Amino acid sequence: MRTEKLDGLEIKFVRTVPVDQLGAIYKDAGWWQDNYKISDEFLRRIPEQSALFAGAFLEKKIIGMGRALSDLCSDAYIQDIAVLSAYRKFGIGTLIVTFLIQELKRRGVDWIGLIGEPGTRSFYEKIGFRQMKDHIPFKLE
């Protein structure tokens, strides 16, 4: 992790994010290609409809994000943890995940899971996540 500080960095929960900035994070993460067309309405709904949506803001610009899908009383799934590539290795992703976990626990959520991308195992293990033995993630095709 780089030791420099990002003065003015703020992690907070929000319900709205400028759609161009949110789309840029998804594209920078490699999840959406430049020719992948997403409506502004779809982008608006991501923070609005997530149980929790945490943004990392620097000078009022969102540079990282993460969200939780949950009933906010027993179970939660963390997903879409992403930080713009220019701001990676500052520990921002860890701050976002920790921020989400703290709020979920404060609300009494006692089961928090996620599915990490290949290569992210050590990142999540440092935060406290462990691979679930004898469980298989599924996706409807």
C-alpha positions in Angstrom: 0.0 0.0 0.0 1.3 3.5 -0.8 2.0 5.6 2.2 0.8 8.9 0.8 -2.4 10.3 2.2 -5.3 11.6 0.1 -6.3 14.8 1.8 -10.0 15.4 1.7 -11.0 11.8 1.1 -14.4 11.1 2.5 -16.3 7.7 2.6 -20.0 8.2 3.0 -23.3 6.6 2.2 -25.3 8.2 -0.7 -28.4 7.5 -2.7 -27.4 9.6 -5.7 -24.2 9.8 -7.7 -23.5 11.7 -11.0 -24.2 9.0 -13.6 -21.2 9.9 -15.7 -18.9 9.4 -12.8 -20.5 6.1 -11.7 -20.3 4.8 -15.3 -16.7 5.7 -15.4 -15.9 3.6 -12.3 -17.6 0.6 -13.8 -15.7 1.1 -17.1 -12.4 1.7 -15.4 -12.9 -1.6 -13.4 -13.2 -3.4 -16.7 -16.8 -4.5 -16.0 -18.3 -2.5 -18.9 -16.8 -1.8 -22.2 -16.9 1.6 -23.9 -19.5 0.4 -26.4 -21.7 -1.1 -23.6 -24.7 1.2 -23.5 -26.3 1.8 -20.1 -29.1 4.2 -19.6 -28.8 7.1 -17.1 -31.9 5.7 -15.4 -30.2 2.3 -14.9 -27.1 4.1 -13.4 -29.4 6.2 -11.1 -31.0 3.1 -9.8 -27.8 1.5 -8.6 -27.2 3.7 -5.6 -30.9 4.3 -5.1 -31.9 0.7 -4.9 -28.9 -0.8 -3.1 -29.5 -1.4 0.6 -26.3 0.6 1.2 -24.1 2.4 -1.3 -20.8 3.8 -0.1 -18.9 6.2 -2.2 -15.3 7.4 -1.7 -15.2 11.1 -2.6 -12.3 13.3 -3.3 -13.0 17.0 -4.0 -16.7 16.1 -4.5 -15.8 13.5 -7.2 -16.6 9.9 -6.6 -13.4 7.9 -7.0 -14.5 4.6 -5.5 -17.6 2.7 -4.5 -19.1 -0.4 -2.9 -22.5 -1.5 -2.2 -24.5 -4.0 -0.1 -27.6 -5.9 -1.1 -29.5 -6.9 2.0 -32.6 -7.1 4.1 -30.6 -5.0 6.6 -31.5 -7.3 9.5 -29.9 -10.7 8.9 -28.0 -11.2 5.6 -26.0 -9.1 3.2 -24.0 -9.5 0.1 -21.2 -7.0 -0.7 -20.6 -6.3 -4.3 -19.2 -3.8 -6.8 -16.1 -2.8 -4.8 -14.2 -0.6 -7.3 -11.7 2.3 -7.1 -10.6 4.3 -10.1 -7.2 2.9 -11.2 -5.4 6.3 -10.6 -6.4 6.0 -6.9 -5.7 2.3 -6.2 -3.1 1.1 -3.6 -4.1 3.9 -1.2 -6.2 1.5 0.9 -9.5 3.1 -0.4 -11.1 -0.3 -1.3 -10.4 -1.5 2.3 -11.9 1.6 3.7 -15.1 1.1 1.6 -15.5 -2.5 2.6 -14.8 -1.8 6.2 -17.3 1.1 6.2 -20.0 -1.2 4.7 -19.3 -3.9 7.2 -19.5 -1.6 10.2 -22.9 -0.2 9.1 -24.2 -3.7 8.4 -23.1 -4.9 11.8 -24.5 -1.8 13.5 -27.9 -2.7 12.0 -27.6 -6.3 13.3 -26.7 -8.1 10.1 -24.8 -11.2 11.2 -24.1 -12.9 7.8 -22.1 -10.9 5.3 -20.9 -12.6 2.1 -19.4 -11.7 -1.3 -18.1 -13.3 -4.4 -14.7 -12.0 -5.3 -13.1 -11.8 -8.7 -10.0 -14.0 -9.4 -7.0 -12.4 -7.8 -8.9 -10.7 -5.0 -8.7 -13.5 -2.4 -5.8 -11.9 -0.3 -7.5 -8.5 -0.4 -10.7 -9.9 1.2 -8.9 -12.2 3.5 -7.0 -9.3 5.0 -10.4 -7.7 5.9 -11.6 -10.9 7.5 -13.5 -12.8 4.8 -12.8 -16.6 4.4 -13.7 -18.9 1.6 -16.9 -20.8 2.4 -16.1 -24.5 2.5 -18.6 -26.9 1.0 -20.5 -24.0 -0.8 -20.8 -23.4 -4.5 -21.8 -20.0 -5.9 -24.5 -20.3 -8.6 -25.7 -17.9 -11.3 -28.9 -18.3 -13.3 -28.0 -18.5 -17.0 
